[in-house]
């Protein structure tokens, strides 16, 4: 992507506009600073600013790690492996990152320092895993551990997504059927019943009034519905709105404990990977803070402070409600055996199994309930539409 960098240089008077090819604003800023400029502002330039919704391809970290591990274990050096990956890459954004890594390595920087120069492509956990492995010299093993870790997280996420697809399809189809009835069928019936006399149930009267309203002000009603849908879609794209909805859902009593188990599973799995890679416990805890929701981050900060003061890991986690009874016993076993990293991954596996059982149970429950509710709503609309016919037939007898 092309960026416009507003900057000044001590050797040149005035503010200049530099046009830089980079993947992220941070990388564009870094390129300008390496040339001796003091950056004032970075923005997308040219047509990219107009079509700002077009995003560059995200860097495929997992695929990159798998290919790099294969080349390293085949006997190639790190530099040769990266050169091979850069030569075969056809996507310009990905190729630019690989060339940037090679440039930093040729300058004498370590792999972790080179990765750190591209924060939008390589997450901090990835950089920390590589940095810890550089002390032992086994980068391939560390990358393999990250790939396995990422695959386990994706497995849980895919289970949640697959379990929600069918209920969402049911809601979508049911909603379309109800819209068809309310926006097309009901107005037709209300026109037929204009001359019907007799006492109708209140709900039938309201339904027919809705049909008459559409007959008189159909365009305004449709415009209002379309505007509401567009507003809902726009709100769904705003991170603040999504966070607010997520917080409300997390606060539901029936789901609060389940979300806690899901958050703790990610927390312990990530922590276990970092500890197995040689990252110090306090540093690893600080790096996993962003994995937890805001309600748990404060507790983790307090627990980290207690561990820094000399308290045991299990005691600190128990004190600030960052564990469960089963996980607490497993943590104590890990402290006695000295295998905290392995034990935390076992805790995460235990949590993952608990989440999988709950998702399976919920999917079995929600599907028939949704079908029943949608069927009752649609059936009620149909019965209310035909009720005047029943009344008319009764009056003719």
Secondary structure, DSSP 8 states (H G I E B T S, - for coil): -EEEEEEEETTEEEEEEEEEE-SSHHHHHHHHHHTT-EEEEEEE-THHHHTTT-------HHHHHHHHHHHHHTT--HHHHHHHHHHH---HHHHHHHHHHHHHHHTT--HHHHHHT-TTTS-HHHHHHHHHHHHHT-HHHHHHHHHHHHHHHHHHHHHHHHHHHHHHHHHHHHHHHHHHIIIIIHHHHHHHTTT--S---HHHHHHHHHHHHHHHHHHHHHHHHHHHHHHHHHHHH-HHHHHHHHHHHHTSHHHHHHHHHHHHHHHHHHHHHHHHTT--HHHHHHHTGGGS-HHHHHHHHHHHHHHHTT--HHHHHHHTT-S-HHHHHHHHHHHHHT-HHHHHHHHHHHHHHHHHHHHHHHHHHHHHHHHHHHHHHHHHHHHHHHHHHHHHHHHH-
